[in-house]
């Protein structure tokens, strides 16, 4: 298919001249690993439900990638064809991406929790030619769901099933036959390799504010982020990366799938989050780095504290997706002995800011870090004028890793002629260049002309001993325009009433007009797979509850 990545060509010359684009693909890095240390462990994948463990050396990884690549070509997949993958963190996910990269196909990662509504839109919009799904995962029949959708997806020619036993199984079509030994295999692999500016990934935004958008990335844009990310964190070929965050999300894809190959480091995949299993993997595999959202960090620190099973190899835990409570940083530092690194980023550009390993721990819970090399950030007022330090406004990013555009939605690219991308976030930047996300532009609550500092009040609520999760959203008011409503998920066995919330915030010296005027308790927040609270769904729920 044709990709309208209109934001890439204007940036190429300058990005190459400045050394920000590296003009290579994942194929070059995989080949280098094969040549340098073919028998070194490359990938370990654990399936929690079955207990199955699959291990690959670099030699085995490269050979299997070639095998699957030729198998895909046998099914008619070629350059710029979209291969959609709705898999958990299984080895088949990693190998399918490497195989697609061998023949110039474009991988479209899809979260395994997506169902008919999300899939029907994404598969049709992205014109997926081939889709790979699990036969069953966590009791759900993915194959049956997809077969029911197929009549409405004319571009979808093949459905391949991991764990299936029929003619359409992953093993029968791709991983079983020795396709790499066929007479034309070398020719297929040689003639189809993509260039660094070709689209390699089509990934849909997780939808915190509504309809998903198809984000287009090239090898150059992805690698322009991963290289300085790894350098800042001092990661190298001797590291082992644990990835329990979904690889269908940018976090898992960039830093659990691509980064280990680029570094020549080991990767360990966990498909279902269980902190005790994560501890076992960290200890047995010598894991030194992982990245996940705040709940993962809280679970790991709590379980280590309770079990006494230390994780001395885990040097760094990078936490992103939501502000990290200060108490959690202190608890995790004590329990894990790891450096806790805060970060902020987007599907459109990967990690944008993160603190440095040598920074004080306090910066992990008071900031979202400073920009990576090749990244510029600025905060502007509503009229576009730059704001001075410590004033909140719209956050703009200009980065070497900025995406190529939204598939078939160039009108939504939100990028001006100078390359500044409007993130849709509100933030402030301090005198040192460290940012703090203060909210989403659509999450601003204006009460009688006064902007309520949503993120700050949420952070205070997290300090309440009964609060596990907290979010603040607006509800309409005839006189003031909007008022604030707090939605809280209590900790097990705990509760919170409105009077208790108000008293707690008053004790924190919060201005009266900033205190939420309603409180609702929920068992769980509506959230994206990466753990971000979907405030548009909360607003809808609150509006219904108010009626």
C-alpha positions in Angstrom: 0.0 0.0 0.0 1.0 3.6 -0.2 2.1 5.5 2.9 1.6 9.2 3.2 4.5 9.9 5.6 4.7 13.5 4.6 6.7 14.6 7.6 9.8 12.5 6.7 11.3 13.9 3.5 11.7 17.6 4.7 13.7 16.4 7.7 16.1 13.9 6.0 19.0 16.1 4.9 19.3 18.0 8.2 18.8 14.8 10.3 21.6 13.0 8.4 23.9 16.0 8.5 23.5 16.3 12.3 24.0 12.6 12.9 20.6 12.2 14.3 19.4 9.7 11.8 21.6 6.6 11.6 20.6 5.4 8.1 20.4 1.8 9.0 17.6 -0.8 9.7 17.1 -3.5 12.3 18.5 -5.9 9.6 22.0 -4.3 9.9 21.9 -4.8 13.7 20.7 -8.4 13.6 23.4 -9.2 11.0 26.0 -7.6 13.3 24.9 -9.6 16.3 25.1 -12.8 14.2 28.6 -12.0 13.1 29.9 -10.8 16.5 28.5 -13.4 18.9 26.3 -16.0 17.1 25.9 -18.3 20.1 25.2 -15.7 22.8 21.7 -15.8 24.3 19.5 -13.4 22.4 15.9 -14.0 23.4 14.1 -15.9 26.2 10.3 -16.0 26.1 8.1 -17.3 28.9 4.4 -18.1 28.6 2.9 -17.9 32.0 -0.2 -20.0 31.4 1.6 -23.0 29.9 5.0 -22.5 31.6 6.7 -22.9 28.2 10.1 -21.3 27.8 11.7 -20.8 24.3 15.3 -19.6 24.0 17.2 -18.4 20.9 20.8 -17.6 20.3 21.6 -14.9 17.8 22.3 -17.6 15.2 18.9 -19.2 15.9 17.2 -15.8 15.9 18.6 -14.8 12.5 17.9 -18.2 10.9 14.3 -18.2 12.2 13.7 -14.6 11.0 14.9 -15.6 7.5 12.7 -18.7 7.6 9.5 -16.7 8.5 10.4 -14.0 6.0 10.5 -16.5 3.1 7.3 -18.1 4.4 5.6 -14.7 4.4 6.7 -14.1 0.9 5.2 -17.5 -0.1 1.9 -16.1 1.2 2.2 -13.1 -1.1 3.5 -10.6 1.5 6.0 -8.2 0.0 7.4 -4.7 0.2 5.0 -2.2 1.9 2.4 -4.8 2.7 0.9 -4.6 6.2 1.3 -7.6 8.5 -0.9 -7.1 11.6 0.1 -9.0 14.7 -2.3 -9.4 17.6 -0.1 -11.4 20.0 1.0 -11.1 23.6 4.7 -11.0 24.4 5.5 -14.3 22.7 8.7 -15.1 20.7 6.5 -15.2 17.5 5.9 -11.4 17.9 9.6 -10.6 17.9 10.4 -13.0 15.1 7.6 -11.8 12.9 8.9 -8.2 13.1 12.4 -9.3 12.2 11.0 -11.3 9.3 8.9 -8.4 8.0 12.0 -6.2 8.1 13.8 -8.8 6.0 11.3 -8.4 3.1 10.2 -4.8 3.6 6.8 -5.5 5.0 5.3 -3.2 7.6 4.3 -4.5 11.0 1.1 -3.3 12.6 1.1 -4.3 16.3 -2.3 -4.7 17.8 -3.0 -5.1 21.5 -4.3 -8.6 22.4 -7.1 -7.0 24.4 -8.6 -5.5 21.3 -12.0 -6.9 20.2 -14.3 -6.5 17.2 -14.8 -2.8 17.4 -11.1 -1.8 17.5 -9.9 -4.5 15.2 -12.5 -3.9 12.5 -11.5 -0.2 12.3 -7.7 -0.8 12.4 -7.5 -3.7 10.1 -9.6 -2.0 7.5 -7.9 1.4 7.8 -4.5 -0.1 7.6 -5.4 -2.6 4.8 -3.7 -5.5 6.6 -2.9 -8.2 4.1 -2.1 -10.8 6.8 -3.0 -11.1 10.4 -1.4 -13.3 13.1 -3.4 -14.1 16.2 -3.2 -16.6 19.1 -5.6 -19.5 19.0 -6.5 -18.9 22.6 -5.1 -16.4 25.1 -6.5 -16.0 28.6 -9.5 -18.1 27.6 -10.5 -16.0 24.6 -10.9 -17.4 21.1 -9.1 -14.9 18.9 -9.3 -17.1 15.8 -13.1 -17.3 15.9 -13.4 -13.5 16.4 -11.3 -12.7 13.4 -13.0 -15.2 11.1 -16.3 -13.5 11.9 -14.7 -10.2 10.9 -13.2 -11.3 7.6 -16.2 -10.6 5.3 -15.9 -6.9 6.1 -12.1 -6.9 5.5 -11.5 -7.3 1.7 -7.7 -6.6 2.0 -7.1 -9.4 4.5 -5.9 -12.4 2.6 -4.5 -14.6 5.3 -5.2 -15.3 9.0 -2.3 -17.2 10.7 -2.9 -18.7 14.1 -0.2 -19.2 16.8 -1.1 -22.4 18.7 -3.4 -23.6 16.0 -3.2 -27.1 14.6 -4.7 -26.6 11.1 -3.3 -25.6 7.8 -3.3 -22.0 8.8 -1.2 -22.4 11.9 2.0 -20.3 12.4 4.1 -23.5 12.5 2.7 -25.0 9.4 2.9 -21.8 7.3 5.9 -19.9 8.7 8.1 -21.5 11.4 8.0 -25.1 10.5 9.1 -25.6 6.9 12.8 -24.9 6.1 11.9 -22.1 3.8 15.4 -20.5 4.1 16.8 -23.5 2.2 14.6 -23.1 -0.9 16.3 -22.3 -4.1 15.0 -18.8 -4.3 15.3 -17.9 -0.6 18.5 -15.9 -0.9 17.1 -14.0 -3.8 13.9 -13.1 -1.9 15.8 -12.0 1.1 18.3 -10.0 -0.9 16.0 -8.1 -3.2 13.3 -7.1 -0.7 15.3 -5.4 2.1 13.9 -2.0 3.0 15.7 1.2 3.3 16.0 3.3 6.5 13.3 5.8 5.3 10.8 3.1 4.3 7.9 2.7 6.7 8.6 -0.2 9.1 5.8 0.3 11.7 2.1 1.2 11.6 0.9 1.6 15.2 -2.4 3.0 16.4 -2.6 5.4 19.3 -4.0 3.9 22.4 -7.0 6.2 22.3 -7.1 8.2 25.6 -9.1 10.9 23.8 -11.2 9.1 21.2 -10.6 7.6 17.7 -7.3 5.8 17.1 -4.8 7.3 14.7 -2.4 5.2 12.6 1.1 6.4 13.4 3.8 5.9 10.8 7.4 5.3 11.7 10.6 4.5 9.7 13.7 2.8 10.9 15.4 6.2 11.0 12.7 7.7 13.3 12.6 4.8 15.7 16.4 4.3 15.9 16.9 8.1 16.3 15.1 7.7 19.7 16.5 4.3 20.8 20.1 5.2 20.4 20.2 8.2 22.7 17.7 6.5 25.1 20.1 3.6 25.6 23.1 5.9 25.8 21.5 8.0 28.6 20.7 4.9 30.5 24.2 3.5 29.9 22.8 0.3 28.4 24.9 -2.0 26.3 25.5 -5.5 25.0 26.1 -6.9 28.4 22.6 -5.9 29.6 19.5 -8.1 29.8 16.2 -6.4 29.2 12.9 -7.7 30.8 9.8 -6.7 28.9 6.5 -7.4 30.5 4.8 -4.3 29.1 3.0 -5.3 25.8 5.1 -5.2 22.7 2.0 -4.1 20.8 2.5 -0.8 22.7 5.4 1.5 21.8 7.1 0.9 25.1 7.4 -2.8 24.5 8.1 -2.6 20.8 10.9 0.0 20.9 12.6 -1.0 24.1 11.8 -4.7 24.5 11.9 -5.8 20.9 14.1 -3.4 18.9 16.5 -2.1 21.5 18.0 -5.4 22.6 18.7 -6.2 18.9 20.3 -2.8 18.3 22.5 -3.2 21.4 23.2 -6.9 21.0 21.7 -7.3 24.5 19.6 -10.2 25.8 15.8 -9.9 25.9 13.4 -11.7 28.2 9.7 -11.6 27.5 6.9 -12.2 30.0 3.4 -12.4 28.5 1.2 -12.0 31.6 2.2 -9.8 34.4 2.9 -11.7 37.6 5.4 -10.0 39.9 6.6 -13.3 41.5 7.3 -14.6 38.0 9.1 -11.4 37.1 11.3 -11.7 40.2 12.1 -15.3 39.2 13.1 -14.1 35.7 15.2 -11.2 37.0 17.1 -13.6 39.2 17.5 -16.5 36.8 18.3 -14.4 33.7 20.3 -11.7 35.3 18.0 -8.9 34.2 19.5 -5.5 34.5 16.8 -3.2 33.0 13.1 -3.0 32.6 10.5 -0.4 31.7 6.8 -0.4 32.6 4.1 1.8 34.1 3.6 2.7 37.8 1.4 -0.3 38.8 4.2 -2.7 37.6 6.7 -0.9 39.8 4.4 -0.9 42.8 3.7 -4.6 42.4 7.4 -5.5 42.0 8.5 -3.5 45.0 5.7 -4.9 47.2 6.4 -8.5 46.3 10.1 -8.2 46.8 9.5 -6.7 50.2 7.0 -9.4 51.2 9.0 -12.4 49.9 12.5 -11.2 50.6 13.6 -12.4 47.1 16.2 -9.7 46.2 16.8 -8.6 42.6 20.4 -7.4 42.8 21.0 -7.5 39.0 18.1 -5.0 38.3 20.1 -1.8 37.9 17.3 0.4 36.4 13.5 0.5 36.4 12.2 3.1 34.0 8.7 4.1 34.9 6.4 6.1 32.5 2.8 6.6 31.6 1.8 8.5 34.8 3.5 10.5 37.6 5.3 8.3 40.1 4.3 9.0 43.7 7.2 10.0 45.9 6.5 7.4 48.4 6.6 4.7 45.8 10.1 5.8 44.6 11.3 5.6 48.2 9.8 2.2 48.7 11.1 0.8 45.4 14.6 2.2 45.9 14.7 0.4 49.3 13.1 -2.8 48.1 14.7 -3.2 44.7 18.0 -1.3 45.1 17.4 -0.1 41.5 17.5 3.4 40.1 14.0 4.6 39.4 13.9 6.7 36.3 10.9 8.8 35.3 10.1 9.5 31.7 7.5 10.9 29.3 6.9 10.1 25.7 4.2 9.3 23.0 3.5 6.8 20.4 4.4 9.5 17.9 8.0 10.0 19.0 9.0 7.4 21.7 10.5 8.6 24.9 11.0 12.4 24.8 12.3 13.2 28.3 13.8 11.1 31.1 15.8 11.8 34.1 19.5 10.8 34.1 20.8 7.9 36.2 23.0 10.3 38.1 20.1 12.6 39.0 18.7 12.9 42.5 15.9 10.5 43.3 13.6 13.4 44.0 13.6 14.3 40.3 11.9 10.9 39.6 8.7 12.1 41.3 8.9 15.8 40.8 9.7 15.9 37.1 9.3 13.8 33.9 12.9 14.3 33.0 14.8 16.4 30.5 14.9 16.0 26.7 17.1 13.4 25.0 19.7 14.5 22.5 18.1 15.5 19.2 14.9 16.6 21.0 13.7 20.1 21.7 10.7 21.0 23.8 8.9 24.3 24.5 5.8 25.4 26.4 3.6 28.0 24.7 0.6 30.1 25.6 -2.7 29.8 23.8 -1.5 32.3 21.2 1.6 30.3 20.5 4.1 32.6 22.3 6.8 30.9 24.3 6.3 30.9 28.1 9.0 31.5 30.7 10.2 28.8 33.1 7.7 27.3 35.5 4.6 28.5 33.7 2.2 25.8 32.4 1.1 25.8 28.8 0.8 23.7 25.7 3.8 21.4 25.2 5.4 21.3 21.7 8.1 18.8 20.7 10.5 18.9 17.8 12.5 15.7 17.7 14.6 13.5 15.4 12.2 10.7 16.3 9.0 12.5 15.4 6.7 10.2 13.4 6.1 10.5 9.6 2.5 11.4 9.9 -0.9 9.8 10.6 -2.0 7.3 7.9 -4.6 8.9 5.7 -5.1 11.7 8.2 -2.5 14.3 7.3 -4.9 17.0 8.6 -4.3 15.7 12.1 -0.5 15.7 12.0 -0.4 18.7 14.4 3.1 19.7 13.1 3.9 23.2 11.9 6.3 24.3 9.1 9.2 24.5 11.5 8.6 20.9 12.7 7.0 21.6 16.1 4.5 18.9 17.0 1.7 19.8 19.3 1.5 17.0 21.8 -1.9 17.8 23.2 -0.3 17.8 26.7 0.1 20.7 29.1 3.4 21.1 30.9 5.9 23.4 32.5 9.7 23.5 32.1 11.9 24.6 35.0 15.2 26.5 34.8 17.2 23.3 34.3 15.1 22.2 31.3 13.3 19.5 33.2 9.6 19.2 32.3 6.5 18.3 34.3 3.4 17.1 32.5 0.5 19.0 34.2 -2.4 17.5 32.2 -4.0 17.0 28.8 -5.2 20.1 26.9 -8.7 18.4 26.7 -8.5 17.6 30.5 -8.2 21.2 31.6 -10.9 22.2 34.1 -11.8 25.8 34.1 -14.0 26.6 37.1 -15.4 30.1 36.9 -12.4 31.3 34.9 -9.9 29.6 37.2 -7.7 26.8 35.8 -7.7 23.9 38.2 -4.2 22.2 38.5 -5.5 18.7 37.8 -2.2 16.7 38.0 -1.1 18.4 41.2 -4.4 17.6 43.0 -4.3 14.1 41.7 -0.7 13.7 43.1 -1.9 14.9 46.5 -4.8 12.4 46.5 -2.3 9.6 45.8 -0.7 10.5 49.2 -4.0 9.5 51.0 -3.4 6.1 52.6 -6.7 4.8 51.3 -6.1 5.8 47.6 -4.8 3.3 45.1 -5.7 5.3 42.0 -7.1 8.8 41.5 -8.2 10.9 38.6 -10.0 14.3 38.3 -12.4 15.1 35.5 -14.8 17.9 34.8 -18.5 17.9 34.9 -20.7 20.8 33.6 -22.1 23.5 35.8 -24.6 26.2 34.7 -23.0 28.9 36.9 -19.3 28.2 36.8 -19.1 26.3 33.5 -17.3 23.4 35.0 -16.6 21.8 38.3 -14.1 19.1 39.3 -15.0 15.5 40.2 -12.6 13.1 41.8 -12.8 9.4 40.9 -10.9 7.1 43.2 -10.1 3.4 43.3 -9.6 2.6 47.0 -6.9 0.2 48.2 -8.2 -3.2 49.2 -10.1 -3.0 52.5 -10.0 0.8 52.5 -12.6 3.4 51.7 -12.9 7.2 51.3 -15.8 9.5 51.7 -16.3 13.0 50.4 -15.8 14.7 53.8 -12.6 12.7 54.4 -11.2 13.7 51.0 -12.0 17.4 51.6 -10.4 17.3 55.0 -7.3 15.6 53.6 -6.8 18.2 50.9 -7.5 21.1 53.3 -4.7 19.7 55.5 -2.5 19.8 52.4 -3.3 23.6 52.2 -5.1 23.2 48.9 -7.0 26.3 47.8 -10.7 25.8 48.3 -11.6 26.3 44.7 -9.2 23.5 43.7 -10.8 20.9 45.8 -13.1 18.5 43.8 -16.7 19.0 44.5 -17.8 15.5 43.9 -16.3 12.1 44.7 -17.0 8.7 43.1 -15.5 5.4 44.0 -14.8 2.7 41.4 -13.4 -0.8 41.5 -11.1 -0.1 38.5 -10.3 2.8 36.2 -11.0 2.6 32.5 -7.4 2.5 31.1 -5.4 1.9 28.0 -3.2 -1.3 27.8 -0.2 0.8 28.9 -2.0 1.9 32.1 -3.0 5.4 31.1 -6.4 6.4 32.5 -8.9 7.1 29.8 -10.4 10.3 31.0 -12.8 10.7 28.2 -14.5 7.5 29.4 -14.4 8.8 33.0 -16.1 12.0 31.9 -18.8 10.0 30.1 -19.3 7.8 33.2 -19.4 10.8 35.6 -21.9 12.6 33.3 -24.2 9.5 33.4 -23.8 9.1 37.1 -24.7 12.7 37.7 -28.0 12.2 35.8 
